[in-house]
């Protein structure tokens, strides 16, 4: 699971360059939610937009 999270963070950085934790979170690894068999990664971008990446868990 940790590898999947790190992979999603890398994917977000490739696409959006600078990314930041959402809300009161201090670290990107805190910005994940599990729903069913999906892992969601919530983060903010430099333009102050909140973005979401979703992956199916193995």
N, C-alpha and C positions, 0 to 999 in steps of 0.2 A: 504494500500500500504506500509506503514512504517513497518508493521509487516512482510510482505513478504520480504522486503529488509533485515530486521534483521535476518530472517530465512535463507536467502541465504548466508549472511555473516557467520552465524553459520555453515552452511553446508560446506562452503569453508574452515573454520578453522578446522573442523573435518577431512577433507580430506588432506589438505596441511599444517596444523599446523600454521606456521607463514605466514601471508599474509599482503600485503602493498598496499596502493593506487597507481594507475597508473599515470605516467607522472607528471604533475604539481598539481594533486589533493593532498589535505592535509588530507582528511578524507575518510574512506571507503564509507560512505553514499553519497559521491559525485560521486561515480564510477558506476552509473547506467544509462542505456539508455533504452528508451521505443521505440519499433518498432512494430506497429500494436498492437496485443494483447499479446506481449511478453515483458518481462522485462529481460534485460541483465545486468549482474554484471561483470565488468572488474576489475582485480586485478593482482598484481605481487606476486610471491612466492620467497622464500629464494634463489632459484637457478637462480633468475633474469629472470624468464620466465613470460610472461603475460598469464593469464588464463581467461576463460570465463565460466560463468554459466548462463543458460537461463531457465526461467520459464514462463509458461502461466499465465497471469493475470486473476483473478477471474472476 
